[in-house]
């Protein structure tokens, strides 16, 4: 399955998920609105019956227009042509709401046409065992429409309606869980595909790395076996020199093969365990760094590479030697890998700046800065992934399996340290290691 097909499938999957969520939201809103309208109808019928009972009780007639006026989603007023007895009103409200199965707390207030204000109000809780009323602290708003009326508010009607939609809430939660696992599965597939591509690239790299020395060894062995040098008419001394050259080639390529095999063994060891086993000891930080640099410089000189790196070492505000607890072998390997990357991924005279900045009594930052090709921002998070290498035309020219930075990150985590990367294309990279020590 090619990249375009997978992209199209992901797009269709995301559109389908968006459509399912939109449809679910639409039907939940429809269900909520239907439930709300049904509840409002029950309340209006109950209030209409209460108004008629009050009219019958006081021997008056109701207004010609509908006495019920809904001012908001939770506030109703009921107009009557008589004074209202609070005790009678409360009794009618409780009995009628109970009859209509309206189990929502409410508060009511009575308007006095003489004083032109709400003169009495009470809060009724239908869900408590003790249904005793209590005076409300906040007055109900006044309605300027009629002289005689009472107002009823249902402050918790929205939460009550939501609680009655338990089946919809349950189905929505199930749907969200299904969508979550679907999205997780999609990202898992993408991650596995990227990992698979990285493994394929790793196989290509290792095939290229191993074929080259094997081919060279084959050619050298063929020359030596066929005694082509002995049949040559050159002088004996020149023949011996050429034999020595072929012997050196065999030795170098054998060492190269051995190095690649060691890296593979190291990879298998890291694959078998989720962490890097450490052998902690107290090491001199400055001295260990100097030793690693010297060892690296000897490797460069042995390769007879004209691009010998220039080092600059800065120990800022540090007078005394610093000792840290670390695995010396892994620590030196980590520094060596960073130096090697700074040297390999460089298209000009390499310049490597190593600095130590002491932040506090037990915390410092070890930085390794280079002037190499740099790393694009979109790749900076992935460079620590196993097998990952930035695709370029010269990927086989620059040797490597994409394991160095992954190994470094594992060593950092095993020591409970942190590593940060700052880089710009064609301006170089800076790796900062935050070290805790005692």
N, C-alpha and C positions, 0 to 999 in steps of 0.2 A: 504494500500500500504506500503510494508516494505521498510526499508532503502536501501537495495540493488537495488530494482526496481527504486526508486527515483534517486539513484546515476547513474544508467545506462541511465535513461531518460535525466538527466542533461548532461551527457557525450555526448550522441547523439545530444542533442540540441546545445551544444557548437560546436561540429564538423559541424553541419549543418550551424550554423552561420558563422563559419570560411570558409566553402565552398561557401556560398552565397557571402561573402565579396570578396573572391578570384576570383570568376567568374565575379563579378561586376568590380573589378579592371582590370581583363583581357580584358573585352569588352570595358571599357573606354579607356584603352591603345590602343586597336585595332582601336577604333573610332578616337582617337587623331592621330595615325600614318597614318590612311587613309586620314584624313583631311590635315595632313602635306604634304603627298605625292601629293595630289591633288593641294595644294597650290604651291608646288615646280614645278610641271608640268606647271601650269599657268605662273609662273614667268619665267621659261626657255623658254616657247613659246613666251612670251612677249619680253624677251631679244633677242631671235633669230630674231624676226621681227624688233626690233630696230637696230640690227647689219646689217640686210639687207637694211634697210632704209638709214643708214649711208653710206653703201657701194654704194647704188644708188646715194645718194646725192653727194658723193665725186668722183664718177666714178671710183671706185676701186673694186677689188674682195676680197671676204672673204678668210680666210685661208682654206686649203683643209680639215683640220679636223674641228670638231665642235668648233665654237668660244666660246661656253659657258663652263665655268669651275666653278663648285661649290666647293669652298674651305672649307665651313662649312655650318651648317644648316641655317645661316642667311647672308652668304657672297658669292657673285658671281662676277666673272670677265668675260669680253667680249672682245675678241681679234679682232682687225681690222688692216688693212694694210694702215692706213692713220692717219693724225693728226685729232684731234677731236675738234669741235667747242662746247664750253660749253653750249651756248644758244640753239643750235640745239639739243644737247644731252638731255638737261633738257626738252625741248618741246616734244621730242620723248618719253622720260620716262613717263611724265605726261599723255600724250594722250594714250599711249599703256597700261599703268597700269589701267587707267580709263576704257578703252575699255574692258579689261579682268576682271574688277571688283576686282582689287587688291587694297583694301582700307587700306593699311598698310603704316605707315610712313617709309621713307627710306632716306638714305644718299648716295651720289655718289661722286666718285673722279676720276680724269683723270690723267693718267700716261704720262709723257713727256720722250720720248726715248733719247733726247739730254742731259737733266739734270739728267736722271735716278731717278726721284722721282715724287711723286704725286704733281702736280702743282696747282690743283684747286679742291675744294670740297664744297658741299652744302648739307644742311639738308632740306628735303621736308616733310611738314606735310599735309597729305591729309584729316585729320579729323578736322582741324581748319578752321574757316570761312576765316581767312586771310591766304592764301596759299603762302605768300611771303617767299622766301627762305632765309636762313641765313647760313653764313659760319660756317662750323664745326670746333670745337676747336681741336679735335683729328683726326690726319690723318689716312686714311685707310691703312692697311698693304700692302706692296709691294709684287707683284707676279713676280717671276723671269722667268716666262715661255715665254712671248712674249714682243716685243718692244712697240707696240702700243695697249693699252687696256684701258678700264674704269672699275671701280669696283662699285658694288652696294651692300649696306648692309641694312638689315631690322632689326633694333635693337629691335623692339617690336613685332616681328612676333609670338613669343611663347604666349605672353599674348593675342594677337589678335586671335590666334587659340583656346585658352582656352575660350575666350568670345563667340566664335562661337559655342561652345559645350554647350549652355545653357540648352538644353533639357536633356543632359546627366548629367549635374551638378544637375539639378532639381531632376531627378530620383534618383541620388545617395544620395541627401539629404533626400528624402522621405524614401529610403531604410535604411539609417542610423537611422532615427527617428524610423522606425519600429523595427529595431534591438535593439535600445536603450530601447524601451518600452518592448520588449520581454525579454531582459536581466533583466530589472527592475522587470518585472513580475516573472521571475525565482527566483531572490533574495527575492522578497516579499513572494513567496511560501515557500522558505527555511526558512525565518524568521518566518512565521506563523506556519510552522511545528515545529520549535524549541520551539516557544511559546506554541503550543498545547502540546508538550511533557512536557514542564515545568509545565503547568497546570495539566496534568495528574499526574505528580510527586507530585505536591502540594496536589491534592485530595488524593493520596495515603498516603502522610505524615499526612494530617489532619485526615484522617480516622483512621490511627494508633494512632495519638495523642489523639483522642477522645474516641476510643474504650477501651484503657487501663484504664483510670480513671473510665469510666462507668462500666467496668467489676469488678474493685476493689470495687466500690460503691455497685454493685449488691451483691457481696459476703458478704460484711460487713452488708448490710441491711438484707440479708437472715439469717445471724447468729443471729442478734439482734431480728428479728421478730420471729424466731423459738424458742427463749429463750434457745438456746443450752447452754448458759453460766449458766443459773439458774439450769439446770438439771445436771450440772457437779458436781462432789463430792469434788471439791477443796474448800478451805475455802472462806468465803464471801469476805474477803479482796482481795484475788487473783482474784476472779470473777470481783470485781469492777475495779481492775487494768486492766484486759483484756477488760472490757467494755470501760474504758477510752482510751485504745489503739485503739479500733475500732472507737471510736468517733473521735480520732485524725486523723485516716486514712480518715474517712468521710470528716472531715474538710479540710485536705490537698488536697484530690482529688477534692473536691468542688471548692477550690481556684484555683486548676490547670485548671479545666474546665472553670471557670470564666476568667482566664487569656487567655485561648485560644479564648474564645468568644470575649474578648476585642480586641485581635489581629485581628480577623475577621472583627469586626466593624471598626477598624482602616483601614484595607485594603479597605473596601467598601467606606470609606470616601475619601481615596486617589484615588480610581477608579473614583469617581464622579467628582473630580476636577483635573485639570492638574498641580496644584501647591499646595504647603503646605501653608495654611493661617497662617500668623505670627502675633504675638502680641509683637512687639519690645519694649524692655526696656533696660535701662543701667544696666549691671550686672558686678560684680567683677569677672574677669576671674579665678584668682587663687582660690578664695573662692568657686566659683561654682564647680570647678573641685574637690576640697577637699570634698565638700558636696556629690558629686556624688560618689566618691570613698568610703566614709564612708557608704553611703546607700548600695552600692554594697557589701561591706564587711559584712554588717549585713545580707544580703540575703544569702551569702555563709555560715555564721555561723549558720543561721537558718536551713539550709539544713544539717548541721553537716557533711560537706564534709571534709575529711582529707586533701585534696589538697587545702589548703588555699593559695591564690596567694600572692606573694611578690611584693610590689609596690616600685618603685623608682621614685621620682619626682625631676625634674631638671628645674629650671627657670634661664636659662643662660643669664648673663649680664642684669638682670632685678632687679632693686633696689626697685622701687616703684610699687604699685599695678596698675594693668591694668584693665581699664573698657572698655567693648565693648558693642555695641548695637546689641542685639540678642533676640530671643524668648527663655526665660529661660527654659521652659518646653521641647520644641523640642531640645534645646541644650543639656540639661541633658539626655534626651532620647538617643540622638546621641552618647554621651560619654558612656552611660550605655551599649548600644548595642555593641560598640567596645570592651569594657571591657568584656562583656559576651562572645563575640566570642573568645577573647584571652583566656578566661578561658575554654570554651567548647572544642575548637579545640586544645587540648593540651594533649599529652600523657606522660608528666612528670610534675615535680613540676612547676606550672605556675609562670612566672616572667614577670611583666609588667612594662615597663619604660615609664613614661609620661614626656615629655619635652616641654618647650616653648622657641623658639628662636626668638628674636626680630630682624627683618631685617631692618626696617626703622621706621620713626616717626609714621606711621599709618599702618604698615604691620608686621605680625608675622606668625610663623609656629607652630602649635600645633601638636606634633607627639605622637602617641601611638604605642609602639613597644612591641612585645611579642616573646616568645621562643617556639611558637606552631608548628604545623605540616607544616605550610607554604602553599602557593598556587602555583601550577604549572603555568608557564608563559602563557601557552595556555588558561588558564581559567581566567587570571587576568582581562581581559576586560569584561568578562561575569558575574563576581561575583556581579556586581551592577545591573544586570537585575532582574526584578521581577520574583519570583518563582524559580530562578536558584539555584541549589545546586550541588556541585561536587559529581559525582557518586562514591560511595565507598561501601564496604561491611557492614560498620557500620553506614549507613545513618539513620537508625531508632534508633540507640543507641544515636547518637547526635541529640537532639531535635531541631526542627526548621522548618519553612515553606519557607525559602528562601526569606524573606521579609526585614530582618534587614538592609543589605547593600543598598538595593533599597531605603528604607526609608531614610537612611543616605544621599544618593546622592541627594534626593529630598530636604531635609533640607538644604544641602550645596548650591544647586542651588537657593533656595528661598532666601538665605542670600547673593547671589552673591559672594560666596566664591569658592574655588577650593579644590579638594581632590586628592591626588596621592597615589598609592600603590606600594610598593617595597616588594618583597617576594621571598623566595627560599624554596624549599621543604625541610622539616626537619630542617630548620634553623629559622623559624619564619617569621612574617610579620610586616611591618611598614606602618601605615596609617598617612599621613601628610596632615593636613588641613591648607590651606593658608587663613588667616583671615585678612580682611581689617577693620580697626576701626578708629574712629576719636577722 
